[in-house]
Amino acid sequence: MALALALMAAILHALFGALQKGRYDPYTTRAAIDGCYALMALPFALFMVPWPEPEVWPLFAVVWIIHIGYKLAQASAYSVGAYTVVYPVVRGIGPVFTVIGAGILFNESFARVQWLGVAMLATGILGLAVYNLRHTTTDRARLPMALGLAVLTGGFVALYTTWDAFVIRATADPFTFVAWFFLIDGIAFPLAYLAYRKGRLPRPFTPLLRLGITGAIVAIFSFGGIMLATRLDKVGEAAVLRETSVVFAALIAYLFWGEKVGPRRLSLMALIALGAVVVELGG
């Protein structure tokens, strides 16, 4: 079950990232998605799952702070850099730090062959970033800033993956965490966005609303899936499997944006997939 949830999260996470690099700027898209999934989570949090235990509320506060930082870093990275460059860097940095964090927080340990798998996966992901970096022709002047923001975002990915896993395990009912996470997490960005725009909504609003609803559904199953996977199995293994999202992101870029894959990118994607298999079987 954990394996299936992690792979589902990988596919949907690639789609979620692509949604933030479309018609609207990343901040507008993120505000729309967050607002929609907060509204979707509201009835579940209030009426359909047990409320969080009193001792869990401070942990939720830390979750909220970490995710605010992550979303600001991610939106900034997508604003200044190409998706095909930024996304692999973010996902390549994340799993290594997550495995280390899970070892510290949960006393998880990886066998030597699993570390080999992590190295293969990270090498493949960062290799994709280097390949895309060499072949990109847009925004080259802002690439150093984009790469710096991508590394920062990858650090936040590792931090929220590890901390979310800690909090969902501290909550008696995992669906309590999922419902309240999306409710709490979805409030800040829309309110800040509306305050910045002095209450004015983008025009036309209907396409943005449609994007927000689609992104909210993808986010709930993607982030919710990986949260449940970290409760069922090792946090490090689930995080590594999720980073196969880079392969699916490349497929999205090929199918929808007409980007060529080529033998080198195919080889790197095969290395990523093989690394994930080694991590899973090596355990």
Buried (B, 14 or more C-beta within 10 A) or exposed (E): EBBEBBBBBBBBBBBBBBBBBEEBBBBBBBBBBBBBBBBBBBEBBEEEBEEBEEEBEEBBEBBBEBBBBBBBBBBBBBBBBBBBBBBBBBBBBBBBBBBBBBBEBBEBEBEEEBBBBBBBBBBBBBBBBBBBBEBBEEEEEBBEBBBBBBBBBBBBBBBBBBBBBBBBBBBEBBBBBBBBBBBBBBBBBBEBBBEEEEEEEBEEEEEBBEBBBBBBBBBBBBBBBBBBBBBEBBBBBBBBBBBBBBBBBBBBBBEEEEBEEEEEBEEBBEBBBBBBBBBBEBB
